[in-house]
Amino acid sequence: MNAHAGKATTQSSSLILLREDVGKVAVLTLNRPQSLNSLSEAMLEALGDAFTAIAHDDRVRAVVLAANGPAFSAGHDLKELNRHRADEDRGRAYFKHIFAMCSAMMQQIVTLPQPVVAAVQATATAAGCQLVASCDLAVAARTAKFATSGINVGLFCSTPMVALSRNVARKHAAEMLLTGDMISAERAESIGLVNRVVAPGGERDEALKLATIIAAKSACAIKMGKEAFYRQLEMPLAEAYDYTSGVMVENLLARDGEEGINAFIEKREPKWEDR
């Protein structure tokens, strides 16, 4: 990433997730390269804690989710899961715990007030692909690849399917889930899994560029709009229009809605108050 003014770096005590604030953008970096950034219990906890903190941090207006190493994320830590087969219940309770934990973290991304942009530098498979699909936007290096590969080890990617099938067309999602085959970054862009494909090494800067554009908007309007975006997707057409009409009314009555329209009419830059 290029040098940017005013950035402060903190890191989780476990050193598996790094946080770097670049202006009004929080950059979270998966930092378990030796394990292909697999979503271990510790990684899921670190991500959940980071998103909880960001949700309550008014200074942060957008998030970039990146990764270090040869993979963006290989999905669940299968070795960690397999160790619990020796449990009295053959791992049932632990498996339920991990998938509940993972599902909660993925939903945190969707419900986070700030938009999240994935910066995918390399392969994202299974729950790693789910993580990309759960982000609001995604930028991928041309060399990145994607797969819901669980089927190759006899494990259908049922939870990754939730995010995948809500982002790409049904038949594209079904093909990925049923075959487990890798797809290129260009293919991922064509089916809607990622927004942009860039030269290798440029994905973080491009993701940060997108996040910075978003961070310059009214945080109040972005929060209202993101929540409405996901809620209306699950509604019948008439209900969606009724709901979003109400959101528009509240947005117009908000201070930033008034300021933005006045600034447009007066041909000046708006001064957001984020309320």
C-alpha positions, -999 to 999 in steps of 0.1 A, spaced: 0 0 0 13 35 -8 21 58 21 -8 78 33 -8 107 58 -23 104 92 -24 66 96 -21 48 129 -15 11 133 -28 -12 160 -29 -50 161 -47 -77 179 -29 -94 207 -29 -127 188 -12 -110 158 -36 -128 134 -55 -97 125 -39 -63 119 -57 -29 119 -44 2 102 -64 34 101 -58 54 69 -77 86 73 -113 77 78 -109 41 65 -100 11 88 -79 -15 70 -82 -49 85 -56 -75 73 -58 -112 79 -23 -120 91 -21 -158 94 -2 -165 61 14 -197 73 -22 -212 76 -34 -196 44 -55 -172 66 -79 -199 75 -109 -189 95 -98 -206 128 -118 -200 159 -92 -174 169 -95 -156 136 -133 -156 137 -132 -141 172 -106 -115 161 -128 -104 131 -159 -103 153 -142 -82 179 -128 -58 152 -162 -53 135 -178 -47 169 -152 -20 177 -156 -4 142 -194 -3 144 -191 19 175 -162 41 161 -176 72 146 -142 81 131 -144 51 107 -165 57 77 -155 27 56 -135 -6 59 -110 -24 37 -106 -61 44 -73 -75 30 -49 -103 37 -12 -111 38 4 -141 22 -2 -166 -6 -40 -168 0 -67 -144 9 -84 -172 29 -86 -209 25 -118 -210 46 -123 -230 78 -93 -245 95 -100 -282 87 -72 -294 110 -88 -275 139 -122 -290 131 -109 -325 127 -92 -325 161 -126 -324 177 -137 -357 161 -121 -372 192 -147 -354 214 -173 -376 230 -200 -363 206 -176 -367 176 -173 -329 174 -210 -321 170 -211 -293 197 -178 -278 185 -189 -278 148 -222 -261 158 -202 -235 178 -178 -227 149 -205 -224 122 -227 -203 145 -196 -181 152 -188 -178 115 -224 -170 105 -226 -143 131 -194 -127 119 -205 -128 83 -238 -111 93 -218 -85 112 -203 -73 79 -238 -70 64 -252 -51 94 -220 -29 99 -229 8 95 -198 13 74 -194 -4 39 -167 -31 37 -145 -34 6 -126 -67 2 -91 -64 -13 -84 -99 -26 -47 -105 -35 -49 -143 -40 -70 -174 -37 -103 -173 -17 -119 -207 -12 -149 -221 7 -156 -198 37 -129 -175 23 -150 -171 -8 -180 -166 15 -160 -138 32 -155 -120 -1 -192 -125 -10 -203 -111 23 -184 -78 18 -203 -50 2 -177 -45 -25 -147 -64 -37 -115 -57 -57 -94 -86 -69 -59 -89 -83 -59 -105 -118 -41 -135 -103 -67 -141 -76 -90 -172 -78 -122 -182 -62 -139 -214 -54 -165 -230 -31 -143 -261 -29 -158 -280 0 -174 -305 -23 -139 -317 -33 -135 -330 3 -170 -343 7 -183 -312 24 -209 -291 5 -203 -254 11 -238 -249 26 -230 -218 46 -208 -201 19 -238 -208 -4 -258 -182 16 -236 -153 7 -226 -166 -27 -262 -171 -39 -272 -136 -28 -244 -121 -49 -243 -140 -82 -270 -155 -104 -285 -189 -94 -269 -210 -120 -235 -195 -116 -237 -201 -78 -249 -237 -83 -220 -244 -107 -194 -232 -83 -210 -251 -54 -215 -284 -73 -182 -285 -91 -158 -269 -66 -138 -256 -95 -116 -225 -93 -127 -195 -113 -105 -166 -124 -108 -131 -111 -121 -120 -145 -148 -147 -143 -156 -136 -108 -161 -101 -120 -183 -112 -149 -207 -130 -126 -208 -103 -100 -187 -118 -72 -162 -89 -74 -165 -53 -87 -131 -47 -102 -100 -66 -113 -66 -49 -112 -30 -57 -117 -14 -78 -89 -3 -57 -61 -28 -29 -68 -58 -44 -51 -53 -27 -17 -48 7 -32 -78 3 -55 -99 -10 -25 -87 20 -4 -95 43 -33 -131 30 -33 -134 32 4 -121 67 5 -147 78 -20 -174 63 2 -158 79 33 -163 113 19 -201 109 18 -225 115 46 -221 87 71 -257 91 81 -269 86 45 -245 56 39 -257 39 71 -294 44 62 -288 33 26 -267 2 34 -293 -11 59 -321 -4 34 -302 -21 6 -300 -54 23 -335 -53 39 -353 -45 7 -337 -74 -12 -356 -99 9 -390 -81 4 -417 -85 -22 -417 -56 -47 -446 -36 -33 -433 -40 3 -398 -30 -8 -411 2 -24 -432 10 7 -402 4 30 -377 24 9 -401 53 5 -402 56 43 -364 55 43 -362 83 17 -385 104 39 -363 100 69 -332 106 48 -347 139 35 -356 150 71 -321 142 83 -297 171 88 -273 158 61 -302 153 36 -311 190 40 -275 201 39 -267 181 8 -297 194 -12 -290 230 -1 -253 226 -11 -263 213 -45 -287 242 -51 -261 267 -39 -234 251 -60 -210 245 -30 -195 215 -12 -217 201 15 -206 201 51 -217 168 66 -228 165 102 -235 128 100 -270 131 114 
